Amino acid sequence: MFEIKILGMGCSKCKKLTKLAEEAVSELGVSAKVVKVTDIDEIMDYGAMVTPALVIEGEVKVAGKIPSKEEIKKWIEAN
């Protein structure tokens, strides 16, 4: 099982990104855990200056925008 993190303080964009990530995981049928990170210090540890941000297996894939579900699926499949 690998880990997907959504970095953000809980805004509507963060919630949308969480939903898309969960849907992508479900549709792909992979074993992954989607975790919401709201702690500002942990978010800063990833170097994410804007949120929401998507982290897959410790690597920031996107920050400051919501990627499409298809983009998220490609990143998941690459892992």
N, CA, C and O atoms as a Tinker XYZ file with bonds, in Angstrom:
   316  protein
     1  N      0.844000   -1.179000    0.000000    73     2
     2  CA     0.000000    0.000000    0.000000    64     1     3
     3  C      0.885000    1.237000    0.000000    63     2     4     5
     4  O      1.860000    1.320000    0.746000    81     3
     5  N      0.534000    2.186000   -0.840000    73     3     6
     6  CA     1.297000    3.428000   -0.819000    64     5     7
     7  C      0.417000    4.564000   -0.329000    63     6     8     9
     8  O     -0.792000    4.403000   -0.155000    81     7
     9  N      1.043000    5.719000   -0.107000    73     7    10
    10  CA     0.352000    6.824000    0.539000    64     9    11
    11  C      0.228000    8.038000   -0.369000    63    10    12    13
    12  O      1.181000    8.443000   -1.036000    81    11
    13  N     -0.967000    8.603000   -0.375000    73    11    14
    14  CA    -1.252000    9.836000   -1.095000    64    13    15
    15  C     -1.643000   10.860000   -0.045000    63    14    16    17
    16  O     -2.506000   10.595000    0.792000    81    15
    17  N     -1.015000   12.025000   -0.083000    73    15    18
    18  CA    -1.341000   13.068000    0.881000    64    17    19
    19  C     -1.920000   14.275000    0.161000    63    18    20    21
    20  O     -1.448000   14.680000   -0.901000    81    19
    21  N     -2.953000   14.835000    0.770000    73    19    22
    22  CA    -3.540000   16.079000    0.301000    64    21    23
    23  C     -3.126000   17.137000    1.312000    63    22    24    25
    24  O     -3.517000   17.073000    2.477000    81    23
    25  N     -2.337000   18.108000    0.868000    73    23    26
    26  CA    -1.863000   19.163000    1.751000    64    25    27
    27  C     -2.777000   20.369000    1.626000    63    26    28    29
    28  O     -2.975000   20.899000    0.533000    81    27
    29  N     -3.334000   20.800000    2.755000    73    27    30
    30  CA    -4.199000   21.975000    2.737000    64    29    31
    31  C     -4.931000   22.126000    4.043000    63    30    32    33
    32  O     -4.971000   21.214000    4.868000    81    31
    33  N     -5.509000   23.294000    4.216000    73    31    34
    34  CA    -6.152000   23.626000    5.480000    64    33    35
    35  C     -7.630000   23.247000    5.526000    63    34    36    37
    36  O     -8.307000   23.534000    6.514000    81    35
    37  N     -8.130000   22.620000    4.492000    73    35    38
    38  CA    -9.529000   22.186000    4.507000    64    37    39
    39  C    -10.448000   23.060000    3.667000    63    38    40    41
    40  O    -11.666000   23.021000    3.844000    81    39
    41  N     -9.895000   23.837000    2.769000    73    39    42
    42  CA   -10.702000   24.694000    1.905000    64    41    43
    43  C    -11.481000   23.839000    0.901000    63    42    44    45
    44  O    -11.272000   22.629000    0.817000    81    43
    45  N    -12.366000   24.465000    0.153000    73    43    46
    46  CA   -13.181000   23.720000   -0.807000    64    45    47
    47  C    -12.317000   23.054000   -1.879000    63    46    48    49
    48  O    -12.637000   21.954000   -2.329000    81    47
    49  N    -11.236000   23.700000   -2.290000    73    47    50
    50  CA   -10.342000   23.103000   -3.296000    64    49    51
    51  C     -9.640000   21.870000   -2.728000    63    50    52    53
    52  O     -9.434000   20.886000   -3.438000    81    51
    53  N     -9.277000   21.926000   -1.450000    73    51    54
    54  CA    -8.635000   20.781000   -0.796000    64    53    55
    55  C     -9.596000   19.598000   -0.740000    63    54    56    57
    56  O     -9.210000   18.454000   -0.981000    81    55
    57  N    -10.844000   19.889000   -0.422000    73    55    58
    58  CA   -11.858000   18.835000   -0.357000    64    57    59
    59  C    -12.099000   18.233000   -1.735000    63    58    60    61
    60  O    -12.272000   17.020000   -1.860000    81    59
    61  N    -12.111000   19.065000   -2.764000    73    59    62
    62  CA   -12.300000   18.585000   -4.140000    64    61    63
    63  C    -11.138000   17.671000   -4.541000    63    62    64    65
    64  O    -11.355000   16.610000   -5.126000    81    63
    65  N     -9.916000   18.080000   -4.230000    73    63    66
    66  CA    -8.734000   17.277000   -4.561000    64    65    67
    67  C     -8.761000   15.945000   -3.819000    63    66    68    69
    68  O     -8.399000   14.915000   -4.386000    81    67
    69  N     -9.184000   15.956000   -2.567000    73    67    70
    70  CA    -9.295000   14.717000   -1.789000    64    69    71
    71  C    -10.287000   13.774000   -2.457000    63    70    72    73
    72  O    -10.020000   12.581000   -2.602000    81    71
    73  N    -11.427000   14.310000   -2.859000    73    71    74
    74  CA   -12.459000   13.501000   -3.516000    64    73    75
    75  C    -11.931000   12.899000   -4.812000    63    74    76    77
    76  O    -12.138000   11.715000   -5.076000    81    75
    77  N    -11.253000   13.702000   -5.620000    73    75    78
    78  CA   -10.699000   13.207000   -6.884000    64    77    79
    79  C     -9.656000   12.110000   -6.650000    63    78    80    81
    80  O     -9.635000   11.109000   -7.366000    81    79
    81  N     -8.805000   12.298000   -5.661000    73    79    82
    82  CA    -7.773000   11.299000   -5.361000    64    81    83
    83  C     -8.414000    9.990000   -4.904000    63    82    84    85
    84  O     -8.001000    8.910000   -5.325000    81    83
    85  N     -9.424000   10.094000   -4.039000    73    83    86
    86  CA   -10.114000    8.888000   -3.568000    64    85    87
    87  C    -10.817000    8.169000   -4.712000    63    86    88    89
    88  O    -10.803000    6.939000   -4.771000    81    87
    89  N    -11.431000    8.922000   -5.620000    73    87    90
    90  CA   -12.093000    8.320000   -6.777000    64    89    91
    91  C    -11.076000    7.636000   -7.694000    63    90    92    93
    92  O    -11.329000    6.542000   -8.198000    81    91
    93  N     -9.938000    8.278000   -7.908000    73    91    94
    94  CA    -8.894000    7.705000   -8.767000    64    93    95
    95  C     -8.389000    6.385000   -8.189000    63    94    96    97
    96  O     -8.219000    5.409000   -8.919000    81    95
    97  N     -8.152000    6.357000   -6.890000    73    95    98
    98  CA    -7.696000    5.136000   -6.223000    64    97    99
    99  C     -8.736000    4.037000   -6.383000    63    98   100   101
   100  O     -8.405000    2.898000   -6.712000    81    99
   101  N     -9.987000    4.385000   -6.149000    73    99   102
   102  CA   -11.077000    3.411000   -6.247000    64   101   103
   103  C    -11.217000    2.866000   -7.668000    63   102   104   105
   104  O    -11.340000    1.657000   -7.870000    81   103
   105  N    -11.198000    3.760000   -8.639000    73   103   106
   106  CA   -11.358000    3.351000  -10.035000    64   105   107
   107  C    -10.210000    2.486000  -10.521000    63   106   108   109
   108  O    -10.413000    1.586000  -11.336000    81   107
   109  N     -9.007000    2.748000  -10.031000    73   107   110
   110  CA    -7.846000    1.954000  -10.434000    64   109   111
   111  C     -7.760000    0.634000   -9.668000    63   110   112   113
   112  O     -7.082000   -0.301000  -10.095000    81   111
   113  N     -8.452000    0.572000   -8.539000    73   111   114
   114  CA    -8.422000   -0.639000   -7.733000    64   113   115
   115  C     -7.085000   -0.901000   -7.080000    63   114   116   117
   116  O     -6.720000   -2.051000   -6.837000    81   115
   117  N     -6.345000    0.170000   -6.794000    73   115   118
   118  CA    -5.033000    0.014000   -6.157000    64   117   119
   119  C     -5.165000    0.135000   -4.646000    63   118   120   121
   120  O     -6.158000    0.643000   -4.125000    81   119
   121  N     -4.152000   -0.337000   -3.971000    73   119   122
   122  CA    -4.125000   -0.266000   -2.515000    64   121   123
   123  C     -3.358000    0.988000   -2.112000    63   122   124   125
   124  O     -2.128000    1.006000   -2.107000    81   123
   125  N     -4.103000    2.031000   -1.777000    73   123   126
   126  CA    -3.481000    3.294000   -1.391000    64   125   127
   127  C     -4.292000    3.938000   -0.287000    63   126   128   129
   128  O     -5.507000    3.761000   -0.190000    81   127
   129  N     -3.596000    4.681000    0.531000    73   127   130
   130  CA    -4.215000    5.388000    1.654000    64   129   131
   131  C     -4.171000    6.880000    1.341000    63   130   132   133
   132  O     -3.099000    7.432000    1.093000    81   131
   133  N     -5.341000    7.538000    1.353000    73   131   134
   134  CA    -5.406000    8.978000    1.117000    64   133   135
   135  C     -5.483000    9.673000    2.475000    63   134   136   137
   136  O     -6.401000    9.436000    3.260000    81   135
   137  N     -4.511000   10.525000    2.731000    73   135   138
   138  CA    -4.392000   11.201000    4.025000    64   137   139
   139  C     -4.469000   12.715000    3.821000    63   138   140   141
   140  O     -3.826000   13.266000    2.928000    81   139
   141  N     -5.259000   13.370000    4.658000    73   139   142
   142  CA    -5.329000   14.832000    4.631000    64   141   143
   143  C     -4.316000   15.385000    5.625000    63   142   144   145
   144  O     -4.267000   14.946000    6.774000    81   143
   145  N     -3.513000   16.343000    5.188000    73   143   146
   146  CA    -2.521000   16.974000    6.048000    64   145   147
   147  C     -2.901000   18.446000    6.197000    63   146   148   149
   148  O     -2.892000   19.199000    5.223000    81   147
   149  N     -3.233000   18.847000    7.416000    73   147   150
   150  CA    -3.634000   20.231000    7.661000    64   149   151
   151  C     -2.620000   20.987000    8.519000    63   150   152   153
   152  O     -2.747000   22.198000    8.703000    81   151
   153  N     -1.615000   20.284000    9.044000    73   151   154
   154  CA    -0.600000   20.917000    9.882000    64   153   155
   155  C      0.323000   21.772000    9.017000    63   154   156   157
   156  O      1.003000   21.259000    8.128000    81   155
   157  N      0.341000   23.071000    9.282000    73   155   158
   158  CA     1.110000   24.003000    8.454000    64   157   159
   159  C      2.595000   23.664000    8.430000    63   158   160   161
   160  O      3.242000   23.825000    7.396000    81   159
   161  N      3.143000   23.203000    9.538000    73   159   162
   162  CA     4.564000   22.851000    9.574000    64   161   163
   163  C      4.865000   21.668000    8.663000    63   162   164   165
   164  O      5.881000   21.662000    7.968000    81   163
   165  N      3.986000   20.664000    8.663000    73   163   166
   166  CA     4.189000   19.504000    7.790000    64   165   167
   167  C      4.031000   19.908000    6.328000    63   166   168   169
   168  O      4.773000   19.438000    5.466000    81   167
   169  N      3.058000   20.784000    6.049000    73   167   170
   170  CA     2.867000   21.263000    4.672000    64   169   171
   171  C      4.132000   21.983000    4.211000    63   170   172   173
   172  O      4.588000   21.777000    3.086000    81   171
   173  N      4.695000   22.820000    5.067000    73   171   174
   174  CA     5.907000   23.565000    4.715000    64   173   175
   175  C      7.108000   22.638000    4.534000    63   174   176   177
   176  O      8.005000   22.932000    3.744000    81   175
   177  N      7.130000   21.513000    5.267000    73   175   178
   178  CA     8.212000   20.540000    5.112000    64   177   179
   179  C      8.286000   20.006000    3.685000    63   178   180   181
   180  O      9.359000   19.630000    3.214000    81   179
   181  N      7.153000   19.974000    3.004000    73   179   182
   182  CA     7.124000   19.518000    1.612000    64   181   183
   183  C      7.479000   20.629000    0.640000    63   182   184   185
   184  O      7.603000   20.388000   -0.561000    81   183
   185  N      7.645000   21.844000    1.148000    73   183   186
   186  CA     7.985000   22.975000    0.287000    64   185   187
   187  C      6.788000   23.486000   -0.499000    63   186   188   189
   188  O      6.949000   24.236000   -1.462000    81   187
   189  N      5.598000   23.089000   -0.096000    73   187   190
   190  CA     4.386000   23.521000   -0.785000    64   189   191
   191  C      4.018000   24.913000   -0.289000    63   190   192   193
   192  O      3.526000   25.071000    0.829000    81   191
   193  N      4.256000   25.910000   -1.115000    73   191   194
   194  CA     3.977000   27.287000   -0.723000    64   193   195
   195  C      2.516000   27.655000   -0.960000    63   194   196   197
   196  O      2.017000   28.621000   -0.383000    81   195
   197  N      1.835000   26.895000   -1.799000    73   195   198
   198  CA     0.417000   27.111000   -2.065000    64   197   199
   199  C     -0.311000   25.780000   -1.938000    63   198   200   201
   200  O      0.258000   24.714000   -2.175000    81   199
   201  N     -1.567000   25.867000   -1.563000    73   199   202
   202  CA    -2.384000   24.662000   -1.438000    64   201   203
   203  C     -3.614000   24.817000   -2.319000    63   202   204   205
   204  O     -3.971000   25.941000   -2.671000    81   203
   205  N     -4.258000   23.745000   -2.676000    73   203   206
   206  CA    -3.954000   22.389000   -2.246000    64   205   207
   207  C     -2.736000   21.837000   -2.975000    63   206   208   209
   208  O     -2.352000   22.319000   -4.041000    81   207
   209  N     -2.149000   20.828000   -2.378000    73   207   210
   210  CA    -1.031000   20.139000   -3.009000    64   209   211
   211  C     -1.266000   18.639000   -2.899000    63   210   212   213
   212  O     -1.873000   18.159000   -1.941000    81   211
   213  N     -0.782000   17.919000   -3.883000    73   211   214
   214  CA    -0.935000   16.464000   -3.934000    64   213   215
   215  C      0.443000   15.827000   -3.841000    63   214   216   217
   216  O      1.340000   16.135000   -4.626000    81   215
   217  N      0.598000   14.936000   -2.869000    73   215   218
   218  CA     1.872000   14.243000   -2.655000    64   217   219
   219  C      1.629000   12.750000   -2.821000    63   218   220   221
   220  O      0.757000   12.179000   -2.167000    81   219
   221  N      2.395000   12.129000   -3.691000    73   219   222
   222  CA     2.299000   10.681000   -3.884000    64   221   223
   223  C      3.657000   10.079000   -3.562000    63   222   224   225
   224  O      4.671000   10.411000   -4.175000    81   223
   225  N      3.646000    9.178000   -2.577000    73   223   226
   226  CA     4.882000    8.525000   -2.132000    64   225   227
   227  C      5.990000    9.531000   -1.836000    63   226   228   229
   228  O      7.140000    9.344000   -2.233000    81   227
   229  N      5.624000   10.604000   -1.130000    73   227   230
   230  CA     6.606000   11.574000   -0.680000    64   229   231
   231  C      7.006000   12.628000   -1.687000    63   230   232   233
   232  O      7.795000   13.515000   -1.361000    81   231
   233  N      6.481000   12.559000   -2.911000    73   231   234
   234  CA     6.843000   13.515000   -3.958000    64   233   235
   235  C      5.658000   14.419000   -4.283000    63   234   236   237
   236  O      4.568000   13.944000   -4.601000    81   235
   237  N      5.890000   15.742000   -4.198000    73   235   238
   238  CA     4.841000   16.695000   -4.550000    64   237   239
   239  C      4.631000   16.639000   -6.063000    63   238   240   241
   240  O      5.548000   16.903000   -6.840000    81   239
   241  N      3.414000   16.293000   -6.462000    73   239   242
   242  CA     3.090000   16.193000   -7.886000    64   241   243
   243  C      2.516000   17.491000   -8.429000    63   242   244   245
   244  O      2.753000   17.847000   -9.583000    81   243
   245  N      1.764000   18.194000   -7.600000    73   243   246
   246  CA     1.161000   19.451000   -8.036000    64   245   247
   247  C      0.820000   20.282000   -6.799000    63   246   248   249
   248  O      0.479000   19.737000   -5.749000    81   247
   249  N      0.916000   21.606000   -6.934000    73   247   250
   250  CA     0.557000   22.511000   -5.838000    64   249   251
   251  C     -0.116000   23.749000   -6.417000    63   250   252   253
   252  O      0.292000   24.269000   -7.455000    81   251
   253  N     -1.147000   24.204000   -5.733000    73   251   254
   254  CA    -1.813000   25.430000   -6.133000    64   253   255
   255  C     -2.910000   25.281000   -7.163000    63   254   256   257
   256  O     -3.535000   26.270000   -7.547000    81   255
   257  N     -3.155000   24.070000   -7.617000    73   255   258
   258  CA    -4.234000   23.847000   -8.564000    64   257   259
   259  C     -4.784000   22.437000   -8.391000    63   258   260   261
   260  O     -4.168000   21.586000   -7.750000    81   259
   261  N     -5.939000   22.213000   -8.970000    73   259   262
   262  CA    -6.559000   20.901000   -8.892000    64   261   263
   263  C     -6.340000   20.192000  -10.228000    63   262   264   265
   264  O     -6.864000   20.632000  -11.251000    81   263
   265  N     -5.577000   19.106000  -10.229000    73   263   266
   266  CA    -5.372000   18.361000  -11.467000    64   265   267
   267  C     -6.629000   17.562000  -11.814000    63   266   268   269
   268  O     -7.510000   17.370000  -10.976000    81   267
   269  N     -6.693000   17.108000  -13.044000    73   267   270
   270  CA    -7.827000   16.267000  -13.429000    64   269   271
   271  C     -7.670000   14.885000  -12.793000    63   270   272   273
   272  O     -6.579000   14.497000  -12.376000    81   271
   273  N     -8.760000   14.167000  -12.730000    73   271   274
   274  CA    -8.713000   12.808000  -12.190000    64   273   275
   275  C     -7.798000   11.941000  -13.062000    63   274   276   277
   276  O     -7.102000   11.065000  -12.548000    81   275
   277  N     -7.798000   12.180000  -14.362000    73   275   278
   278  CA    -6.937000   11.412000  -15.263000    64   277   279
   279  C     -5.459000   11.653000  -14.968000    63   278   280   281
   280  O     -4.659000   10.719000  -15.017000    81   279
   281  N     -5.088000   12.901000  -14.663000    73   279   282
   282  CA    -3.699000   13.195000  -14.288000    64   281   283
   283  C     -3.326000   12.445000  -13.013000    63   282   284   285
   284  O     -2.248000   11.859000  -12.914000    81   283
   285  N     -4.230000   12.472000  -12.043000    73   283   286
   286  CA    -3.977000   11.780000  -10.777000    64   285   287
   287  C     -3.794000   10.285000  -11.024000    63   286   288   289
   288  O     -2.906000    9.660000  -10.444000    81   287
   289  N     -4.630000    9.719000  -11.880000    73   287   290
   290  CA    -4.516000    8.289000  -12.199000    64   289   291
   291  C     -3.158000    7.967000  -12.809000    63   290   292   293
   292  O     -2.550000    6.953000  -12.467000    81   291
   293  N     -2.677000    8.822000  -13.711000    73   291   294
   294  CA    -1.371000    8.593000  -14.347000    64   293   295
   295  C     -0.258000    8.590000  -13.309000    63   294   296   297
   296  O      0.643000    7.754000  -13.365000    81   295
   297  N     -0.317000    9.519000  -12.364000    73   295   298
   298  CA     0.712000    9.587000  -11.320000    64   297   299
   299  C      0.659000    8.352000  -10.420000    63   298   300   301
   300  O      1.693000    7.825000  -10.010000    81   299
   301  N     -0.556000    7.900000  -10.120000    73   299   302
   302  CA    -0.714000    6.703000   -9.287000    64   301   303
   303  C     -0.159000    5.494000  -10.017000    63   302   304   305
   304  O      0.575000    4.695000   -9.436000    81   303
   305  N     -0.505000    5.359000  -11.284000    73   303   306
   306  CA    -0.032000    4.209000  -12.077000    64   305   307
   307  C      1.477000    4.192000  -12.212000    63   306   308   309
   308  O      2.077000    3.122000  -12.310000    81   307
   309  N      2.102000    5.362000  -12.218000    73   307   310
   310  CA     3.553000    5.465000  -12.345000    64   309   311
   311  C      4.254000    4.954000  -11.087000    63   310   312   313
   312  O      5.449000    4.661000  -11.111000    81   311
   313  N      3.508000    4.850000   -9.995000    73   311   314
   314  CA     4.084000    4.354000   -8.743000    64   313   315
   315  C      3.750000    2.897000   -8.578000    63   314   316
   316  O      4.142000    2.282000   -7.586000    81   315
